[in-house]
């Protein structure tokens, strides 16, 4: 079988790659993502890759054609792509989540793929005010006060319309409970908590008490178990809706026991919602009150259909899935994709279980000068990322789009590494410098190149030269950190990897420069 996974770098997508790689009936595997992962890392190295943004601002037919090119010859397409953040950009979320699903479905039909499998959610269901398990025929009108619930319900209508218009395509939709794994812990924290929440306190045994809304009940499932459910649906070419959840339903007392002390403080839901609304309004957390509404009103899932028809059984309980998540939060665990990147740099010889305090500036070094040096490299990464994002957006029709998209994600991860390192070392970020770099990069786009409203053919040449120079400077930064790795408490092998990655980026910009300069000056580049 040839299987294409759209959104293969996230929580479920990463677990599904592991499951499909181990499935002997799957002989060809393609990952499609807006931001490509480290293709040498597990489990991403077992798949081919293509960079396509299902939420692109391009015309629908353009995006559908791009997707259909990748779907050709596939036996099944699994659509997992979904944006949680930026929470406040409602149009972007809807374009990616709802219209993105429509685009994927239309591309499936255009490419003649016989099976479409889509990630829905417990969030698609209408509210329930009791503990009676609900089967897949429970209404999918969502929770009206939650943009997530609204969009999941809209996605369900997209699939209903597609099934009616294309009866020749087998359509399946999975509606899992909350999906957890250790590798996704930093991603979940970034999506819902925000930078001011002390994430390390969420590790087991660290909170003195656990405050939760009264009446909370929660179902969860481990990502590997969800991936096994998708695998079974794919290889059996199953149709229809499937609930997916572990057998145990967790309540406040259960969650308090999981964090190792059992001390629970139940808070009236209205008070929790008011506090969350205030924190969201103050930009101190990233989750809006709609997420709480979904958590308090989601029905209990009856999973008898997938167990009976496909033989699926969870290997971990909901409690074990939550424990795995908390352990991942404690150590900042992650993998080599942009959504699941680790939370902070690794200290020397660190393993995911290592709970050491990490990097520090020793007394033998000048704290001010070393901190200023790191802050300046973070500033440079800010400006470089802005420029590379622009280059990538304007290169979708070139042979270099996938490589530039991958380099963009590498630079984004490098910038995050610098940011986390500054925070760990207690070094001020000097935000005025990053703001100046951001404005300087924007001003640098206003060149006197004969073009005001559009890009000059000369621009890619200059951009490649600029980025090549910036990467050379970046290598110097990694070499400096490598020199002091033992003193500061950094992983020298990780820095060696970053230096080698930067040299590959220079090779990319060299090839891009050769391609651009061949074309820039051979035609009438100026229109006066």
Buried (B, 14 or more C-beta within 10 A) or exposed (E): BBBBBBBBBBBBBBBBBBBBBEBEEBEBBBBBBBBBBBBEEEBBBBBEBBBBBBBBEEEEEBBBBBBBEBBEEBBBBBBBBBBBBEBEEEEBBBBBBBBBBBBBBBBBBBBEBEBBBBBBBBBBBBBBEEEEBBEBEBBBBBBEBBBBBBBBBBBBBBBEEBBEEBEEBBBBBBBBBBBBBBBBBBBBBBBBBBEEBEBEEBBBEBBEEBBBBBEBBBBBBBBBBBBBBBBBBBBEBBBEBBBBBBEBBBBBEBBBBBBBBEEBEBBEBEEBBEBBBEBBEEEEBBBBBBBBBBBBBBBBBBBEBBBEBBEBEBEBBBBBBBBBBBBBBBBBBBBBBBBBBBBBBBBBEBEBEEEEEBBBBEEEBEEEEBBBBBBBBBBBBBBBBBBBBBBBBBBBEBEBBBBBBBBBBBBBBBBBBBBBBBEBBEBEBBEEBBEBBBEEBEEBEEEEBEBEEEBBBBBBBBBBBBBBEBBBEBBEBBBBBBEBBEBBBBBBEBBBBBBEBBEEBBEBBEBBBEBBBEEBEEEEBEEE
